[in-house]
Each structure stands twice: as C-alpha cells, then as structure tokens.
C-alpha cells in the first residue's frame, strides 16, 4: 500500500511539472520543447478557434502563429489529477491567460490583447518512463478581448 501511494504521489508530481513546462514553453515561445511534451498521437482542441481536435503538431503551429508579436502570460491553478492506471491519468487545471500584442503585430488572432479564465481538460500517458499529454482541451468561462485601434 505504501509503495502504491508513493508511486501515485510521484506520478502526480511529474504531471504537475509537465504542465508547468507546458505553460513556460508557450510563454517563452519554445515550440521545439513544447512539442516534446505530447505523445506522438496527441490532440489539442481550442473550441474558440477550432471545430474539432487537431494533432498537437498542427495546434502548436496555430499557437505559434497566434502569438506572433505578442507576449503571453499563462497561469495554471488547482490541478485535479487522477491516475486511471499505472500509465494513464486525467487532469483538470484552472487557468488564466493574458496576451498582449503590439498594435502593428496582432498575431493570427487580429487582437491587441486577450484576458481569459477557464480550464484545461487533459489526459496523460506514461511513455518511455516520462508523462506526456495525450489530449488537451481548453474551455473558457470568461474572456475579454480588444481589437487594435484603427490606423488612419
């Protein structure tokens, strides 16, 4: 029983560190490292901008374009992580993000700024001894955006 508890705690700590790396990589625009945090068959889904989940590779390309010319700040809070087997887990993270673009470079979203709150709903899989994200879906409870001022 004690070994099982220790293994569960270690897995949860590893998943928390994985998600911390996710946020840091997005904010630092480290797309190469970000890609390594996902399983090879991972999907990501941002319902505000997609109609269905897409491959992690396609989603990372979208994020990179959307954040062009911007500075992002992502915070993850209050994780609810549950191991569903010795090699799989689920997680829900409260989140807040802020993104600011210069007026002349409004990224792929055509905004000057965005501020939102919501949740990441994720599944994880242990691959070659390391936890990886296998599915990611972002749901927003609230967001506020501003379009760039018109330039005459």
N, C-alpha and C positions, 0 to 999 in steps of 0.2 A: 504494500500500500504506500509506504513512504517513497519508494522508487518511482512509482507512478505519479505521485504528487510532485516530486522533484522534476520529473520529465515534463509534466504539464506546465509547471512554472517556467522551466527553461524554454519551452516552445513558445509560450505567451510572450516572454521577454524578447525572444528572437523576432517574433511577428511585430511587436511594438517598434523594435529597432528598424525592421524592414520598412514600416510605414513612415518612420522619421526620415529615412533615406529618401523615400519617395518625395516627401514634401521638400526636402533640401534640394534634391536634383531638379525638381520643377522650378523652384525659385532661383537656383543658380544656372538654369538652362543647360544642365549637364545631360543631354539627350542620350549619350552613349551609355553612361552608367544607369540612367533611368531604364533603358531597355533591358538591362541585366536583372532587374527586379521582378520580371514577369516570367511565367512559364512560356514555353515555345508556342503553346496553343491559346494563350491568354486573350481575353476580350475586354474591351472597355466600352462604357456606354455613358454618354453625356446627353440625356434626353432633351436638353435645351437646343442642342445643335445636331442631333442625330435621330434617325427613326428606328435604329436597331443597333445592337452591339457590333463593334468592328474589331479587327485584330489590334493587339497592342501596338504593333509597328505603325499601322495606319493612324491610330489615335495619337501616338507620340508625334507623328508628323503634323497632325492637326494642331496639337498643343504648341509645338514649336512655331508654327505659322501664326497662331492666335496671339502668342506672347511677343512677337517681333516688335521691337521698340518699346516694350513695356517692362515694368518692374512688378513682380508678384510677391505677395506675402501669403503663405498658406499655413494655417494652424489646424492641427488635429487634436481633438479632446475626447476624454471619457470613453476609451475604447471598450467595447463589449466583445471580447474574443472568446470563442468556444471551440475546443478541439472536438471534431466529429469522428476522428480516428487517429491512429498514430501518425498518419501522413497527410491529414486534411484538417482544415479549420475554417471557421467563418468569423467575420468581424464587421462591426458597425462602428463608425467613428463620427462624432460630431465634428463639424468643420466650420471654419470661417476663412474666406479669402478676400483679398483686396488686390486689385490690379490697376496700375496707373500707366497710361501711355502718353507719350508726348503728342501734342496736337497734330504734328505732321506725320507721325508714325503710329497709326491707330491699330496696328496688327491686323489679323484676319477677322476680327470681330467688329471693326469700324467704331470703336468706342474710345472715349477719353479716360474713363475709369469704370470699374465694376467693384461692388462690395456685396458679398453674399454670405449666407449661412445655410447649412444643410447637413447632409450625412453622406458618407461613403459607405456603401454596402459591398462587402468583398468576400471572396473565397480565396483560400490559400492552399498550397500543396507543397509538401517537402520533396525537393528534387536534388538528388546527389548531396544529401546532407544539409541543404540550405532551404529555408522557407522562401517561397515565391508567390506573388499574386497571380491567381488564375482567372479571376473575374473581378471587375471593378465597375460599379455603377454609382454615379453621383446624383443625388436628388437634392434639390434646393427647396428650402422652406420660405426663403425671402431673398430677394436680390434687388439692388438698385444700380442703375447704370446711367451714364451721361454720354451722349454723343458729342463729338468735337464741335466747337463753335464754328459757324460758317465763316469761311475766309472769303473776303470780297476782293 
